[in-house]
């Protein structure tokens, strides 16, 4: 695990060889116990002091810390035929211990940062890495002024981050010519500028799957609505033929329990006109996939997804891909949970926002690594565990979890991850689903202690 984290920083250039070395030591230290405080994770006061000095060093750019990982992510992307760039935003709430220079979230008494993340994910949800990040916050004066920003250029709005995310996907499409890149995002990214830019982009571009928030207008007049009324997209798609009925598994959220949902699926091509305030932009033609739940619970959680996409929808298989790509968006939610619950990043106390961002750069790589290992074992269960773990790591876990003599041949990755998850509380019953990130990060924390004891007191080979 620690060696894998260090490899993500190979080639790091912070302007000083000592800083480069220290960055790898910090990554290794924090990864060994992701949920621990910085003081608890570090080995003694001298190590702790060096870590704090690194975070306080103004010459260290958080983007430079992430850069080698982003390059490694791009190399992993090139090995796949399709990669989704999933973008989303989460709050990092530091209201209990705000930095001296902290700004606001959505209220004057809530302090912290918004983290906007671009994750590279395969269609079967293997997270390949963090492709990019952005931060933003607010001042008390700017709160409640959303209406005053309506007429501003997109570049002056918070929503510009979504357009930048699509541009990043297009950059990756150019750098990975053998890989189809698809930008995937939820309702907040339903921004007309993205669609217009995608239509006008020359050369290699990324596709997109965006869940619609607004029921936009088509250029066609509504004969029943007066001279200034236009037909709506939802009505046009709803009138299209039923293409399929599908049952999907809905994960548990704070607003709903996990359940199976039966969905009716319709799909058609639609032309939309630009919003009134952006009439200078061209009309856009793209594909729409509508999913509506049949006999849902009626408690406000019924599925009604309108997916906007540049992907083809002629066949049922093509429509299914659009749905599957959107559902894979949930990976970023699991990543945020790993970052905040598994790595406890909202508990970091570093006094200033620049220090905090340098520290967060490491935890973003660590959270990715946990998620990567979780799904790697599902996608490649027969891979030798030594591709990921050192001998002293897997052997110490084997002794503690399997309680059997160490085998001559290392176990495969699926077996190793099951043992690791058992250390983190996974029961491994026949009816249990595969272990999730929470059991993995708890197991990794215990593995670090066992591996250290193995190195100190184990067999000398």
C-alpha positions in Angstrom: 0.0 0.0 0.0 2.7 2.5 1.0 4.8 1.7 -2.0 1.8 2.2 -4.3 1.2 5.6 -2.8 4.8 6.6 -3.2 4.7 5.5 -6.9 1.9 8.0 -7.4 4.5 10.8 -6.6 7.2 9.5 -8.9 8.7 12.4 -10.8 7.4 15.0 -8.4 9.1 18.4 -8.9 8.7 20.8 -6.0 11.9 22.7 -6.7 14.0 21.0 -4.0 15.1 17.4 -3.7 14.5 17.5 0.0 10.9 18.6 -0.5 10.5 15.8 -3.1 11.7 13.2 -0.6 9.6 14.7 2.2 6.5 14.5 0.0 6.8 10.8 -0.4 7.5 10.3 3.3 4.3 12.3 4.1 2.2 10.3 1.7 3.5 7.0 3.1 2.9 8.2 6.7 -0.6 9.5 6.2 -1.6 6.5 4.0 -0.6 4.1 6.8 -3.3 5.4 9.1 -5.7 7.6 7.0 -8.2 8.4 9.8 -5.5 9.4 12.3 -4.6 13.0 13.1 -1.3 14.3 11.6 0.3 14.0 15.1 -0.9 10.5 15.6 0.1 9.4 12.1 3.7 10.7 12.3 6.5 8.9 14.0 7.7 11.1 16.7 8.0 14.9 17.1 10.8 15.4 14.6 8.7 13.7 11.9 5.6 15.7 12.9 7.5 19.0 12.9 8.9 18.3 9.4 5.4 17.5 8.1 4.0 20.7 9.5 6.9 22.7 8.0 6.2 21.1 4.6 2.5 22.2 4.8 3.6 25.7 5.8 6.1 26.1 3.0 4.8 28.7 0.6 7.0 27.4 -2.2 5.0 24.1 -2.3 2.1 24.3 -4.8 -0.8 21.9 -4.0 -1.2 21.4 -7.8 2.5 20.3 -8.1 1.8 17.6 -5.4 -1.1 16.2 -7.4 0.6 16.5 -10.8 2.5 13.2 -10.9 -0.7 11.4 -9.7 -2.6 13.1 -12.5 0.0 11.9 -15.0 -0.2 8.4 -13.6 -4.0 8.6 -13.9 -3.7 9.6 -17.6 -1.4 6.6 -18.2 -3.9 4.3 -16.6 -6.7 5.8 -18.8 -4.8 5.0 -22.0 -5.1 1.2 -21.2 -8.9 1.4 -21.4 -11.2 1.9 -24.4 -13.7 4.0 -22.5 -13.1 6.3 -19.5 -15.7 8.5 -17.7 -14.6 11.8 -16.3 -17.0 12.2 -13.4 -17.2 15.7 -11.9 -19.0 16.8 -8.7 -18.7 19.2 -5.8 -18.6 18.5 -2.1 -18.4 20.7 1.0 -15.5 20.5 3.4 -16.9 22.0 6.6 -14.4 23.5 9.1 -16.8 25.5 11.1 -15.7 23.8 14.4 -12.1 24.9 13.9 -11.9 27.4 11.0 -8.6 28.5 9.6 -7.6 32.1 10.3 -8.3 33.1 6.7 -11.3 30.8 6.2 -14.2 32.0 4.1 -17.9 30.8 4.0 -19.8 27.9 2.6 -23.5 28.6 2.2 -24.0 30.7 5.4 -22.0 33.4 7.2 -21.4 31.1 10.2 -20.3 28.0 8.2 -16.6 28.1 7.2 -14.7 25.9 4.8 -14.1 25.1 1.2 -16.0 23.6 -1.7 -13.9 20.9 -3.4 -14.8 20.2 -7.1 -13.3 16.9 -8.2 -12.8 15.3 -11.6 -12.5 11.5 -11.3 -11.4 9.1 -14.0 -13.6 6.1 -13.8 -14.1 3.0 -16.1 -17.7 2.1 -17.0 -17.5 -0.8 -14.5 -16.6 1.7 -11.7 -12.8 1.1 -11.3 -11.5 4.5 -10.2 -8.3 5.3 -12.1 -7.4 8.5 -10.3 -8.0 12.1 -9.7 -7.9 13.9 -13.1 -8.2 17.4 -11.6 -9.5 19.5 -8.7 -10.7 23.0 -8.0 -11.5 24.8 -4.8 -13.8 27.8 -4.2 -15.4 29.5 -1.2 -17.6 32.5 -0.6 -17.5 35.8 1.3 -20.4 36.8 3.6 -21.2 39.7 1.2 -21.7 37.4 -1.7 -24.3 35.1 0.0 -27.8 35.5 -1.3 -26.8 37.3 -4.4 -27.4 34.5 -7.0 -30.1 36.6 -8.8 -27.6 39.5 -9.3 -25.2 37.2 -11.1 -27.7 35.9 -13.7 -26.6 38.2 -16.5 -22.9 37.8 -15.8 -20.6 36.0 -18.3 -20.1 32.3 -17.4 -16.5 33.0 -16.5 -17.6 35.1 -13.6 -19.9 32.5 -12.0 -19.3 29.6 -9.8 -20.9 27.4 -12.4 -17.9 28.0 -14.7 -16.2 25.0 -12.9 -18.6 22.7 -14.8 -17.6 24.1 -18.2 -13.9 23.9 -17.1 -14.6 20.3 -16.2 -15.8 19.5 -19.7 -12.8 21.3 -21.2 -10.6 19.1 -19.0 -12.3 16.1 -20.5 -11.6 17.4 -24.0 -7.9 17.9 -23.1 -7.7 14.3 -21.9 -9.5 13.1 -25.1 -6.7 14.8 -27.1 -4.0 13.2 -24.9 -5.6 9.7 -25.0 -6.5 9.3 -28.7 -7.3 5.6 -28.4 -9.7 6.1 -25.5 -13.2 7.4 -25.7 -13.7 10.1 -23.0 -17.1 10.8 -21.6 -17.8 13.7 -19.2 -20.5 12.7 -16.7 -22.2 15.0 -14.2 -25.4 15.6 -12.3 -28.1 18.3 -12.5 -26.0 21.2 -11.3 -23.9 20.9 -14.5 -26.9 21.4 -16.8 -25.4 24.5 -18.4 -26.1 25.5 -21.9 -22.6 26.7 -22.6 -21.3 23.2 -22.2 -23.6 21.9 -24.9 -22.8 24.9 -27.3 -19.1 24.4 -26.8 -19.3 20.7 -27.4 -21.2 21.3 -30.7 -18.6 23.9 -31.8 -15.4 22.1 -30.7 -13.2 21.2 -33.6 -11.0 18.1 -33.6 -11.1 15.4 -30.9 -13.7 16.2 -28.2 -15.2 14.4 -25.2 -18.7 13.2 -25.2 -21.0 14.0 -22.3 -23.8 12.6 -20.2 -25.5 15.3 -18.1 -28.6 14.9 -16.1 -31.0 17.7 -17.1 -32.2 20.2 -14.4 -34.2 22.6 -16.6 -37.0 21.6 -19.0 -35.6 23.6 -21.9 -37.5 25.0 -25.0 -37.3 23.7 -28.5 -37.3 26.1 -31.4 -40.8 24.9 -32.3 -43.8 27.1 -31.4 -46.5 25.7 -29.1 -49.7 26.2 -31.0 -51.7 26.1 -27.8 -49.6 28.4 -25.7 -49.6 31.7 -27.5 -47.3 33.4 -29.9 -44.3 33.4 -27.5 -44.6 29.9 -26.2 -42.3 27.1 -27.3 -42.6 23.3 -27.0 -40.7 21.8 -24.1 -38.1 19.0 -24.3 -39.8 16.9 -21.6 -43.1 16.8 -23.5 -41.3 15.9 -26.7 -39.3 13.1 -25.2 -42.4 11.8 -23.2 -44.3 11.4 -26.5 -41.5 9.3 -28.0 -42.0 5.4 -28.1 -41.2 3.3 -25.1 -37.8 1.7 -25.8 -37.3 -0.6 -22.7 -38.3 -1.4 -19.2 -35.4 -1.9 -16.8 -34.9 -2.7 -13.1 -32.0 -1.0 -11.3 -30.6 -1.1 -7.8 -30.8 2.3 -6.0 -28.2 2.9 -3.3 -29.2 4.2 0.1 -29.0 8.0 0.5 -29.9 10.3 3.3 -33.3 10.9 1.6 -34.2 7.3 0.6 -33.7 3.7 1.6 -32.0 1.3 -0.9 -34.5 -0.3 -3.2 -35.1 -1.7 -6.7 -36.7 0.6 -9.1 -38.6 -0.4 -12.3 -38.0 2.2 -15.0 -39.6 3.0 -18.3 -37.0 4.2 -20.8 -37.6 6.5 -23.8 -35.0 8.1 -26.1 -35.0 10.6 -28.9 -33.0 13.4 -30.6 -34.0 16.9 -29.7 -33.0 20.4 -30.8 -33.0 23.0 -28.0 -32.9 26.8 -28.3 -30.5 28.9 -26.1 -31.9 30.6 -23.0 -33.3 34.0 -23.3 -30.3 35.7 -21.8 -27.9 33.9 -24.1 -29.6 34.2 -27.4 -26.2 34.9 -29.0 -25.4 31.1 -28.6 -26.5 28.7 -31.3 -29.3 26.1 -31.0 -28.0 22.7 -30.1 -29.1 19.2 -31.2 -28.3 16.3 -28.9 -29.9 13.1 -27.7 -32.2 12.7 -24.7 -32.8 9.6 -22.6 -35.8 9.7 -20.2 -36.0 7.3 -17.3 -39.2 7.3 -15.2 -40.0 5.0 -12.3 -43.1 2.8 -12.5 -45.2 2.5 -9.3 -42.6 4.3 -7.2 -43.0 5.0 -3.4 -44.5 8.5 -4.1 -42.4 10.0 -1.3 -40.5 12.4 -3.5 -37.7 9.9 -4.3 -39.3 8.5 -7.4 -36.7 8.3 -10.2 -37.2 10.8 -13.0 -34.0 11.2 -14.9 -33.6 13.1 -18.1 -30.2 12.4 -19.5 -28.7 14.7 -22.1 -25.9 13.2 -24.2 -23.9 13.2 -27.4 -23.7 9.4 -27.3 -25.7 7.5 -29.9 -29.1 6.1 -28.9 -30.2 4.2 -32.0 -30.1 0.7 -30.4 -31.1 -0.6 -26.9 -27.5 -1.4 -26.2 -26.5 2.2 -26.9 -29.3 3.5 -24.7 -28.2 1.1 -22.0 -24.6 2.5 -22.1 -25.9 6.0 -21.5 -27.8 4.8 -18.4 -24.8 2.8 -17.2 -22.4 5.6 -17.6 -24.7 7.9 -15.6 -25.2 5.4 -12.8 -21.4 5.0 -12.6 -21.4 8.7 -11.5 -22.1 7.3 -8.0 -18.4 6.5 -7.7 -17.6 10.1 -7.0 -20.0 10.1 -4.1 -18.2 7.0 -2.6 -14.9 8.9 -3.2 -16.1 11.9 -1.2 -17.3 9.6 1.6 -13.9 7.9 1.7 -12.2 11.3 1.8 -14.4 12.7 4.6 -15.1 9.6 6.7 -12.2 7.3 5.9 -9.6 10.0 5.9 -11.3 12.4 8.3 -10.2 15.4 6.3 -12.8 17.7 7.9 -10.9 17.2 11.2 -7.6 18.7 9.9 -6.5 21.8 11.9 -3.8 23.7 10.1 -4.6 27.3 10.8 -4.4 28.6 7.2 -6.2 27.6 4.0 -2.9 27.2 1.9 -1.6 24.7 4.5 -4.9 22.9 4.4 -4.8 22.6 0.6 -1.3 21.1 0.6 -2.4 18.5 3.1 -5.6 17.8 1.2 -3.6 17.0 -1.9 -2.1 14.0 -0.2 -5.4 12.8 1.2 -7.0 13.0 -2.3 -4.5 10.5 -3.5 -4.9 8.3 -0.4 -8.7 8.3 -0.8 -8.4 7.3 -4.4 -6.0 4.5 -3.5 -8.5 3.0 -1.1 -11.3 3.2 -3.7 -9.0 1.8 -6.4 -8.0 -1.2 -4.3 -11.7 -1.9 -3.4 -12.7 -2.2 -7.0 -9.5 -3.6 -8.4 -10.0 -6.8 -6.5 -13.5 -7.1 -8.0 -12.4 -6.4 -11.5 -9.1 -8.5 -11.4 -9.7 -11.0 -8.5 -6.9 -13.4 -9.7 -4.2 -10.8 -9.8 -1.3 -11.7 -7.4 -1.6 -9.6 -4.3 2.1 -8.8 -4.6 1.2 -6.5 -7.5 -0.2 -4.2 -4.8 1.2 -5.2 -1.4 4.7 -5.8 -0.1 5.5 -9.2 1.4 5.6 -7.9 4.9 2.1 -6.5 4.4 0.3 -9.5 3.0 2.1 -12.0 5.3 1.3 -10.1 8.4 -2.4 -9.8 7.3 -2.5 -13.5 6.5 -1.2 -14.5 9.9 -3.6 -12.2 11.8 -6.8 -12.8 9.7 -6.4 -16.3 8.2 -4.6 -17.7 11.2 -3.0 -20.4 9.0 0.6 -21.1 8.0 1.9 -18.7 5.3 1.4 -20.3 1.9 4.4 -20.7 -0.5 2.5 -18.8 -3.2 1.0 -15.4 -2.4 -2.8 -15.3 -2.4 -4.6 -13.6 -5.2 -5.9 -10.0 -4.7 -9.5 -11.0 -4.0 -8.4 -13.3 -1.2 -6.1 -10.7 0.2 -8.7 -7.9 0.1 -11.2 -10.2 1.9 -8.7 -10.8 4.7 -7.9 -7.1 4.9 -11.6 -6.3 5.0 -12.1 -8.8 7.8 -9.6 -6.9 9.9 -11.9 -3.9 9.3 -15.0 -5.6 10.4 -16.2 -7.4 7.3 -18.0 -10.6 8.2 -17.4 -12.5 4.9 -20.7 -14.4 5.1 -21.9 -16.2 2.0 -24.8 -13.7 1.7 -22.6 -10.6 2.2 -21.8 -8.3 -0.8 -18.2 -7.7 -1.6 -16.4 -5.5 1.0 -16.7 -1.8 0.6 -14.3 1.1 1.1 -15.1 1.5 4.8 -14.0 -2.1 5.7 -11.0 -1.6 3.5 -9.8 1.6 5.1 -10.3 0.2 8.6 -8.3 -2.9 7.5 -5.5 -0.8 6.1 -5.1 1.0 9.3 -4.7 -2.3 11.2 -2.5 -3.7 8.5 -0.1 -0.8 9.1 0.4 -1.8 12.7 0.8 -5.5 11.9 3.2 -4.8 9.1 5.4 -2.6 11.3 5.5 -5.4 13.9 6.3 -7.9 11.2 9.3 -5.8 10.1 10.5 -5.4 13.7 9.8 -8.9 15.1 8.9 -11.2 12.3 11.0 -13.8 10.6 14.3 -12.6 9.1 14.3 -13.9 5.5 
